Amino acid sequence: MRAVSSENIVEEIKSRCNIVDVVGRTVSLKKTGSNHKGLCPFHNEKTPSFVVSEEKQIFTCFGCGATGDVIEFVKRLNNWDFREAAEHLAAECGLEITDRNEGQESRRNELYEINREAAMFFYRRFSGSSNPGLDYMNKRGIDTVTLKKFGIGYADEGWDSLFKFFSAKGASKEQLAELGLVTKTKDKYYDKFRNRVIFPIINTRGKVIGFGGRSIGDDKPKYLNSQESPIFQKKSNLYGLNLSRSEIAKNNQAIIVEGYMDVISLYQHGVRNAVATLGTALTSSQASMIRRYTDNVILSYDADEAGLTAALRGMDILGDAGCKVRILQIKDCKDPDEFIKKNGSEAFLRLVDEALPLIDYKISLARQKCSLETTEGKLDYIREVTPILKALKSPVEADAYIAKIASETRISEGALHLEVFGSDGRKLPDTAKEQQLPKKKTQGENEFLEKNLIKLMLVKASFIPEVMKFGDIFSVKGCKAIYDVICSLYKDDDEIDIMKMADSLNEEDNKLLGDILENVHIAGKEDVIFNDCIGRIKSRDLLGRQEEILKILQMADEDADREKIMELTQELIEIQNKKRSRI
């Protein structure tokens, strides 16, 4: 396999991968003149409008506007980021991408390989002969095909079975400990996972990054996850996303559950757009990962107090990430695993269809606490829902819910308005008031554009390398400081850690960051807003260069600087043509 630097990989891939061959694997192409034509895989159409040019090595759909090279096609088709698409194509044509920091990348690859070997070790123990792990999963009703699909394994009761396996291969003890596969006590190494069913955690690039272990006996904790390592951060990964992401994109919907078994049971019953958090509360990084594939999210947590609390917190985090969130309520069963085994996939999908939006769910919880049969109960109910209604950003939305609650309680809408918004009548939510007030002089167009770009990069990290392509486009001091920190923290595999950002900024810049996170709303239109911002910045830069050229021309000596004047005049004409093309 030939090693190629990340800077040169695009041209190498294009020179080795014929776009017609790559597209032709999934799209039925018919040669028309010098091009090839077929039905677009990115939107539903009956008349072919998808054209592939072998000469130019690009594709274009005249129906939905999708266009790009072979890497862009694979990226769109699989909902991958650029790196994932490039690595996939590079592997197909015998290329290996090397980064500038080859030492660090080599170390990460060593850790990935150790985890891969460990996953195979656990799988062989699980599938080779009868064992407690296999018996446990059989009792849980999981079939052989599904077990193999998820690579389920078994860690036996031995204290050092895995350690002996790796010792025979000459593996580094320090790396095994770093990955959390073994633990050291009094100069001796012991296996971390013992007598447990093993769930390999695999990222969207197909790399084994960690493990979850479910105890078969009475060992505590019941679930044990790999510790954090250079290749595994719980907050930035989701169990099952490697298998479910295409279905999530296809259905334009993701179902987030709590446990490994929930994902596996749903998958076995045909519900294949589910993912699970890794033993932690839902994080903003995980929400951003979901947003790469869809903005429609169903939360299906366990039907207990802890599940309820997690659902409420998760709704707010997903909402902040620009997702439209609904809550699936399970009755008479403790979790999705139990429900779908007892009632089947059709019943579960009915619950999905009936899932409540964020506000409806919060109001329903308030209603459950209060009796609407008594005056006191109605007053308690109004006190519970008042802060929920006050937080609504849309006055129209607030009016709709007030009308609904008025009908339930038989309290007049006017009285509810007064209770919610006070004696001054309707008070617009803060964000609505800000939209009606004239912009402050300090809130110029540059700051507006740059704030939007920062919010986009924090919501969806794949925008970061796109912004980097344009060089130093940040002119507002605070925005530039935040952007520099984003660049310093950015890694291909990870979303930006907001807490680390805050630690790297001064007090004034942190206030600006907080303002961006709280008040810049992109409402699920990331690509449109990104293109608009970049277009405006380009126009701004063109205008700046135009003014600079005009100043130079005013000061130029016509006789001494004739050649330079001609050159600048031609540049000025080109700028004006570009500006006209953007209108």
N, C-alpha and C positions, 0 to 999 in steps of 0.2 A: 504494500500500500504506500502510495507516494504522499509525503508530507507537504502541505501547502499552507502558507501563512494566511491568517484571517483576512489580511488586506487584499490578497490576490485570489481568494477562493471564488469570488463571483465570476470572474472571467474564465477561470479554470473550469468551473462547472458548465458555463455556457459553451465552452469549446468542446466539451465531452458529451453533453446531454442534448440531443435533438428534441426541441420542444414538441414537435409533431409526435414523436414516439412516446414521450411522457404523457402528453394530453390524451393520446390515442388509447391509453390503458383504461381510461374511465369515460371518455367521450367518443362516440361513434362519429368519425370524421369522414367527410366526402370531399375529394379534391375538386375544387372549382377554380379554373384558371391556374394562377400561380399560388393560390391559397388553399386552405382546407377549412371546411365549414361543418358545424354540428349544432346540437342543442346545448345551450349554456348550462353548466352544472351548478351555477350559483343562483339561478332563479328559475321558476317554472315558465316554460314557453313551449308552444306547439310548432312555431315556425322558426327554423334555425337562424340565429343572428350572431352566433359565436364563431369568430374567424381566427384561424391560426396562420401566421405567416412564417413559412420555413426560411425564407430569405432573410427576414428581419429578426427571426427567433423571438417573436412576441405573440400574445393573444389579445384579442379585443372583443368585447360583447357590445353590440350596438343596441341591445335591449336594456341592460342594467348598468352599462358603463364600466364594468370591470375590465382592467387591462394590465399588462405587465409582462415580465419575462418568465422563464421556466421556474425560477425560485418563487416568484410571486404566485404562480399557479398552484404549486404544491402547498405553499403557505395558506392560501385561501381555501383550497380543497379540504385540508385537514384541520383548519383552525389552529395552525401552529404559528409561533413567532418566527422571525427571520432565521435565527440560529438553528431552530429545530428543522426547518425546511432545508437550509443549506447543508446541515450535517447528514440529513437523510439522502439527499442527492449526491453528496460527496462520497458517502459510503457505497452507493450504487455504482459509481464510476471509479472506484479504487483510490479515492483521495482521503487524506486525514487532515483535518483543520488543526493547525497549531497556533496558539495565541502568543502574544509577545512575552507574557510571563509563563514560559514553558515549564519552569520548575514547579510552579504552583499547580498548573494544569496536570502535569505528570503525577503529582502527589494525589490530586483529586481522583484521577483515573485509577490509581492503585487502591484507593479506598472503595471506589465503585466495584472494582474487581473482587476485593475481599467480600463485600456484601453479596455479590453475585454467587460466589462460591459457597458462602454460608446459606443462601437461599436454596441452592441445589442440594446441599447437605441435609437441611431440614426436610426438603421435599422427598428425598430418597428415604429418609427415616419414616416419613408419613405414608408413602405409597408402596414401599417395598414389601411389607408384611403387616399382619394384624398388630395394632398398637393402640394405646389409650386415646391418642389424638384422633385417629381415624374412627374409632368407636364413638367418640364424642360427637364428631361432625356428622356421622351417620344418624345418631340419635336426634340431632338438630335438623335432620331431613335434607341435607345438602347432597346433591348427586355428584357422581364422579366427574362429569364434564365441567361442572361449575367449580369444583375443587381444583381441577387442573388449570382452569382459566385464571383463577386468582393465585395459583402457585402455592396453595396452602401447605404448610409443613408441620413437623412435630419435633420438639426438643425433648429428648428422653430424660429420665430421672438422674442420669449420671452427672457427677459434679464437674467433669472436665471432658466430656465426649467431643464437643466442638473444639476445645482447646487442643486436644491431642491430634485431631484431624489437621488443624492448621500447623501445629508444631512439626508434624511429619512433612509438611510442604515447605517448611522453613519460613513461614510467615512472621512478620514483625509482631511481637507481643504488645509493643506500644501502640501500634495501629489497631490491633484487635480491641485494646482497652479504650482507645480514642473513639471507636465506633460503638462502644457499649456492648460488644459481644461477649467480653470477659471482664471480670473484675479482679483486682489484686488485693489480697489480704495476707499480711505477714509474709511477704516475699513469694506467695503462691498465687497462681492464677486459677480462677474458677469460672465456669460458664455462667453468664448472666441469666439466660433463659433455660429453665429446667422444668420438665413435666408440664409443658405448655403447648397448646396449638399455636402455630406461628403464622402470622399474616404479613407477608412481605409488603412493604410500602414502596411503590414504584412511581417515579415521577413521569411527566408527560413525554420525556425523552427516552423512556424505557429503561432507566437506570434504577437499580435497587438502592434506595437511599436510607432505609431503616426497616425496623421490624416492630410488630405488635405481638405480644404473647398473652394468650388467655389461659389462666391456670385451670387444670383439669381437676385437681384435688381441692384442698382447703387453703392452699398457699395464698398469701396476700402480697401485693394487691391482686385483685382479680384480673385486671389488665395491666400489663407492663409494656411500656414503649421504649424504644431505643433512646438513649440520651442524645442531646444536641451535639452535632459534629460539623466539620467543614462542609459536609454534603447533606446534612439533614437539619432543618429547622422546622419544628412543628407548626409554627404560626404561618409558614409560607407554603404549606402543602396540604393536599386533600386526598384522603384515601379513596381509591377507585377512579380518580379523574383520568388516569391513563386509559381506562377502558370506556368511560362514559362520555368523554368530551365530544365525540362525533355525534352521539345521540342527543346530547345537550344542545348542540348547535342545530341539529336537524329538527328537534322538537321546539327549539327556542324556549327552553325551560329547563331549569335545574332543580332537583329535589335534594335538600341538605338534611341529612340524618345524623344521629349521634354516633352509632357504633359500626364496627366492621361487619357484624352479622346482619345488620339492617341492609347495608349495601348489597351483600352477597345474596340474601334471601330475595330482595327486590329484583336483582339481576336474574336469578334463576326463574322467577315468575314473569319475566319479560319486561320489567320496568327497569330500563337500563340507562336512565339519565340521573342516577343518584350518586352522591358523594358523601363522605363523612368527615367531620373534623377529627383530629387526632388526639382525643382525650383532653382537649382544651376548649375553652369558649371560642366562638367564632371570632376571627381577627380581621382587621381591615385588609391585611395582605391576602387572606383567603377570599375575602369579598372581591378584591381586585382581580384575583385569578378567575373567579366565576364570571366577572364582567367581560372577560376576553371572549366568552362563548355565548352569553345571553344576559339580558337584564331582567328576565322573568324568573323569580326564585320562589320555591315553595319550601317552607321550613316544616319538617316533620320530626319533632323531637319527642322524647319519651313523655308519656302522660302522667308525669308526677310533678311535684313542686319544683324540683331542680330543672326538669325539662321546660316547665313554664317560664322560669326565670331566664334560662338560656335562650328561649325563643324570643322573649321580649328584648333582651340585649342584642341578639342577632338581627332582629328586625331593624333596629336603629343603625347598626353598623352597615348592613346591606343598603338601607335607605341612603345613608351618607355616601355610599359608593355609587349611587345612581341607579340602584336596582328597584324594580317594582316587586314588593314582597307580599306574600300571602302565607297564612298559617293553616296547616292541615291539623285538624283536631281528631285524635283517635279516641274512641270510646270503647270501654269493655276489654281493652287489651293494653299492655304496658308499653309496647313499642311497634314500629312498622314490621319488624321481623315476625312477631307473634300474630299481628293482624293479618298479614298477607297469607300466612300459612293456614290460618283459621278460616278466612273469608275469600281468599283468591284475589287475583290481580284486578278483575273488573270492579270489585267492591272498593279496592284501594284507589283505583283511578277515579271512581265516583267521589271519593273523599278529596282527591286532588282538585277536581272540578268545583267542589263545594268549599274549597279553602277560602278563608276570610282575608280581605285586605287588612293592612296594618291598623287603620283607625277603627274599622269594624270589629277587629279582634280585641283591641284595647277596650272599646266600649262594651263588648260582650262580657269581658272579664269584670268590668265594673257592675254590669247588670246582675251577674251571678252572686255578687256580694250583698245585694240589696233586694228587698221585697217591694215590688211596685203596688202591692195591695194596700199599703198603709201610707199615710202622709209622711211619716218619719222616714220610711224606706225610700220614698220618692225624693225627699230632700237629700238623703245620703247619696242617692244615685246621681243627683245633679252635682253635688260636691265632688264626686269621683270623676265625672266626665268633664267638668269645667276646665281643668288644666289641659286635658286632651284637646278640647276645642280651641283653647287659646293658642295652642302651639301650631295650629293649622296655618299654612302659608297662604292659602287661597281663601278670600272672603266668600266666594261662591261655594266652595267646599264646606266652609263653616255653616253657611246658610242651609245647605242640604241636610247636614247632620242635625242641626237645630230643629228643622222641620220634622225630621224623623223622631227625635227624642220627644218633641212636643206631642206628637201623635201617641207615643207610647205612654207618656206620663199624664196626658190630658192637662198639661200646663201650657199656657199660651206662649207662642213664639216670642212675643214682645218681652215677656218676663224672663225667658231664657236668654235673650239678647242682653238684657240688662244685667243678669247674673254673670254672664260670660265676659262681656265687654265693658261693663261699668256704666256709670251715669252719663258719660259723655257720648253715649250711643255707640255705633260701630267703631271700634278701634282696629285699624288695619294691623296685621302682624308686622313685626319689625321689618322683614324683608320686603313686604308690599309697600310699606311707608318709604323705604329707601328707594324703591323703584319710582315712586311718584315725585320725590324731591329732586330738584336739579342737582346734577353732579357737582361736587366740590371742585374748585379750580385745581387742586392738587391731584384730583382723580382724572388725569388726562388720558387720551387714547392709548398712549404707550403703556401706562400703568395698567389700564383695563386689559389690553392684549396680553401683557406679560403675566398678569395674575391668572388669566384663563389658561395660558400655556403651562404654568406651574401646577394648577389644579389638575389639568389633563395628565401630566406626567405622574402625579401622585395617585391618581385614580387608576391609571393604566400605564405600567412601566414601559410597555413596548413603544410609547411615544417618545421616550427619552432619546434613543439613538436617532430617531427622525428629526428631533429638534437639534441634536448635535451636528447634523449635516450642514446646518446653516451658520455654523460658527458662533461668534459672539453677538447674539441678537438682543441681549438684554441691556437696556440703557438705564432703567430705574435702579437706583443703588440697592435698595433692599431686595428687589426681585433678583438682581444679579448675584447677590450674596447667597440667596436660597438656591438659585440654579447651580452655583459652583458646588454647594454641598451635595445637591442631588447627583451631580456628575461624579463626585468623589465616592459616593456610597453605591452607585449603580453597579449591579452585576447582572449578567445575562439571565440567570435563573431566578432572581428574586425581585419582589416588589420593594419599594423604598420603605425603610423602617423610620416612621415619623419620630419616634422617641430619640433615635440616634441623630436625626436631623436637628431636633430641638437642642440637643447637647452641644451641637457644633455652631449654633447661632448665638449672637448677642441678644440682649433683652429686646431691643427695638425691632430686630429682624424676626424674633420669635413672635412678637405682636402681629407683625405683617403676615407671618405664616398662619397664625391662628385666625386672622381675618379672612385669609384665602380659604382655609379649610371650612370655615363656618358660613361664609357669605357668598362665595363663588359657586354658582349652581350651573351644572352643564346638562342636567335633565336627560341623560341617556343619548345625547346627540354628539358624542365625542368626535367622531370623524368629521362631521359637518363643521363643528366649532374649530377643530384643529386646522382644517383647510382654510377656513375663513381668517383665522388669526395669522397663519403663515402668509396668506395672500395679502393681508393688510400690511404686514411687516415688510414684505417685499416691495409693496407700493410705497411705503414710508421710506425705505432705503433708496428706492429709485428717485423719489422726490428730493431726498437729501443730496444725492449725487448730482441731480439736475441743478439744484441751487449752487452747489460747489462749482460746477462747470461754468455756469453763467457768470459767477464772480471772477473766475479765472479769465474768461473771454473778455470781460469788461476791462481788465487790467493788462491784457496782452498787447504787445506791440505788433501791428499788422505786418510790418516789414521783417522784423527780426524773428518773429515767432510764427511765420506763415504755416510751416509744416505742422507744428503743434496745434495751431488753431484748426486746421483741417481735420486732424485726428480727433480733437475734442468735439468739433461740430458733428462728425459722423457718430460719435458716441451719444451725443445729445439726441440725434435723430432716432437712434436705436432705442434709447430710453423712452422717448415719446411714443414710439411704436408699441413698446411693451406696455406702457400705461394704457394706451387705447385698447390693447387686446384684453386687458383686465376689466374693462368697463362692461 
